[in-house]
Amino acid sequence: MSRRDPDRRRALLDAADRAIVAEGPEVSMAAIAAEAGITKPVLYRHFGDKSGLYQALADRHVRTVIAQLRPQFAGPGTDLRARARAAIGAYLDLISANLDLYRFLFHRASAEDTRIRSHMTSLVRGLGEELRRVLADERVVADPVRAQVLGHAFVGMVQTTGDWWLEHPEVDRSQVVEGLVDVIAAAVAGG
């Protein structure tokens, strides 16, 4: 099959997902290749190299997360606190339900490869830009620079707090969500 065959690519990414779930975020490339029924050189040939596989997995999953969050915070006319609560809750649900994959992408792959770290940062920044547009377009925040700062700050705050929460399962999810919603509401009300 051609390395550009979308069905083959999807099947290899599905195998990578299964291997990560089965073996955790420290899964080896050999284990991913074995799950796909191929050798490691064939896996690398298909994606170019390990970084190419990481990038394909990041694109697949981070874009899926963003697509699921977008409707939560982009619903005009809905109360800001309700939208923030829905978006934060959806994000926490997604990362906790896909813990090994989250850790693989945001910790292991990003730590091993500067290109993937840069790519992941770009995807997250894109979400900050989307949130900036929502804040500015709906006049939730009148000053465009402040909307820019808050859009990125909110995304970073939720991502970092979500990462912390995964390490502290004793903290109730609703406490985390409400704490973040309070900070967002206070920041928006402040200017």
Secondary structure, 3 states (H helix, E strand, C coil): CCCCCHHHHHHHHHHHHHHHHHHCCCCCHHHHHHHHCCCHHHHHHHHCCHHHHHHHHHHHHHHHHHHHHHHHHCCCCCCHHHHHHHHHHHHHHHHHHCHHHHHHHHHHHHHHCHHHHHHHHHHHHHHHHHHHHHHHHCCCCCCHHHHHHHHHHHHHHHHHHHHHHHCCCCCCHHHHHHHHHHHHHHHHHCC
